Amino acid sequence: MSSLYVAYSPAMQEWGSDVGVSKLLYKVGFTDDDPAAAIKELTAEGYGGQNDWILAGAKEVEGLDQTAALTRLGERQKVLDPLYYPKIKGAKDIVKLDPRRVEASLVIKRTMEGRDSKVPKLKPIDMADYIIDSLI
């Protein structure tokens, strides 16, 4: 069974913040192996021009392949175009998240669970859960 994972690079997030794209840049990928091993491979190869990738979240999925997931992702989130941003060196699966949408999703989810519905401070795991939930 394959795993869907979400990773981020602090250096890429800093670059995104500096150039005005967004600080909330995440990589979405699939692997048949352990997601932590996939992140080590990303770091070793310098994926997207960065070598400091960190696993934000992962989930085993059935019946979802990488092509279908990336198509669905492009419909729901803003995916950076590697031709427009040469700094990401051909990476076609870097997602730019809107923090307001993530916050709204978390507030709605917490309210439906009967928990406190205050706007939380967003963490990488919250972003990963939001991306994974939107793809499954």
C-alpha positions as CSV (number, residue, x, y, z in Angstrom):
1,M,0.0,0.0,0.0
2,S,1.3,3.4,-0.8
3,S,1.6,6.4,1.5
4,L,0.7,10.0,0.8
5,Y,3.1,12.4,2.6
6,V,3.5,16.1,3.0
7,A,6.9,17.7,3.6
8,Y,8.2,21.2,4.0
9,S,11.6,22.9,3.7
10,P,12.3,25.8,6.1
11,A,14.7,27.3,3.5
12,M,12.0,27.1,0.8
13,Q,9.5,28.7,3.1
14,E,11.9,31.5,3.9
15,W,12.5,32.0,0.2
16,G,8.7,32.0,-0.5
17,S,8.3,34.6,2.3
18,D,11.2,36.8,0.9
19,V,9.9,36.9,-2.7
20,G,6.2,37.3,-1.7
21,V,4.9,34.0,-2.8
22,S,3.9,32.6,0.6
23,K,5.6,31.2,3.6
24,L,3.2,28.2,3.5
25,L,4.9,26.0,0.8
26,Y,4.6,22.3,1.1
27,K,5.5,19.3,-1.1
28,V,3.0,16.5,-1.6
29,G,4.2,13.1,-2.7
30,F,3.6,9.3,-2.8
31,T,5.9,6.5,-1.8
32,D,5.6,2.7,-1.5
33,D,8.3,2.8,1.2
34,D,8.4,4.5,4.6
35,P,7.7,8.2,4.2
36,A,10.6,9.1,6.5
37,A,12.9,7.3,4.0
38,A,11.3,9.2,1.1
39,I,12.1,12.5,2.9
40,K,15.7,11.4,3.4
41,E,15.9,10.8,-0.4
42,L,14.4,14.3,-1.1
43,T,17.0,15.8,1.2
44,A,19.9,13.8,-0.4
45,E,18.9,14.7,-4.0
46,G,18.3,18.4,-3.1
47,Y,14.7,18.3,-4.4
48,G,13.4,21.7,-5.4
49,G,16.8,23.1,-4.8
50,Q,16.6,22.5,-1.0
51,N,18.3,20.0,1.2
52,D,16.4,20.4,4.5
53,W,13.1,18.6,4.0
54,I,11.1,17.7,7.0
55,L,8.1,15.3,7.1
56,A,5.0,17.1,8.2
57,G,2.5,14.3,8.0
58,A,1.7,11.0,6.2
59,K,-1.2,8.6,5.7
60,E,-1.5,5.3,4.0
61,V,-4.0,5.5,1.1
62,E,-5.7,2.9,-1.1
63,G,-7.1,3.5,-4.5
64,L,-5.4,6.8,-5.1
65,D,-2.4,7.2,-7.4
66,Q,0.0,10.1,-7.7
67,T,-1.4,11.4,-11.0
68,A,-5.0,11.5,-9.8
69,A,-4.0,13.1,-6.5
70,L,-1.9,15.8,-8.1
71,T,-4.8,16.6,-10.5
72,R,-7.2,16.9,-7.6
73,L,-4.6,18.9,-5.7
74,G,-4.3,21.4,-8.6
75,E,-8.1,21.8,-8.6
76,R,-8.2,22.6,-4.8
77,Q,-4.9,24.4,-4.1
78,K,-2.4,26.7,-5.8
79,V,0.4,24.6,-7.2
80,L,3.6,26.6,-8.0
81,D,4.6,26.5,-11.6
82,P,8.3,25.5,-11.9
83,L,8.7,27.4,-15.2
84,Y,7.6,30.7,-13.5
85,Y,9.7,30.0,-10.3
86,P,13.0,28.6,-11.5
87,K,14.3,28.5,-7.9
88,I,12.2,25.4,-7.2
89,K,14.2,23.6,-9.9
90,G,11.4,21.7,-11.7
91,A,9.4,20.6,-8.7
92,K,5.8,20.2,-9.9
93,D,4.2,19.3,-6.6
94,I,4.9,22.3,-4.4
95,V,1.7,23.7,-2.9
96,K,1.0,27.2,-1.7
97,L,-1.6,27.2,1.0
98,D,-3.9,30.0,2.1
99,P,-3.8,30.3,5.9
100,R,-7.4,31.6,6.1
101,R,-8.7,28.4,4.4
102,V,-6.7,26.2,6.7
103,E,-7.8,28.1,9.8
104,A,-11.5,28.0,8.7
105,S,-11.2,24.3,8.1
106,L,-9.7,23.7,11.6
107,V,-12.4,25.9,13.3
108,I,-15.2,24.0,11.5
109,K,-13.7,20.6,12.3
110,R,-13.2,21.5,16.0
111,T,-16.7,22.9,16.2
112,M,-18.2,19.8,14.7
113,E,-16.3,17.7,17.3
114,G,-17.7,19.9,20.1
115,R,-14.3,21.3,21.0
116,D,-13.2,25.0,21.5
117,S,-13.6,26.8,18.2
118,K,-11.0,29.5,18.7
119,V,-8.7,30.1,15.7
120,P,-5.6,28.0,16.4
121,K,-2.0,28.9,15.7
122,L,-1.1,26.9,12.6
123,K,1.6,24.3,12.8
124,P,3.1,22.1,10.0
125,I,1.1,19.1,11.1
126,D,-2.1,21.1,10.7
127,M,-1.1,22.0,7.2
128,A,-0.3,18.4,6.4
129,D,-3.7,17.2,7.8
130,Y,-5.5,19.8,5.7
131,I,-3.8,18.8,2.5
132,I,-4.2,15.1,3.2
133,D,-7.9,15.5,4.1
134,S,-8.5,17.5,0.9
135,L,-7.0,14.7,-1.2
136,I,-8.7,11.7,0.4
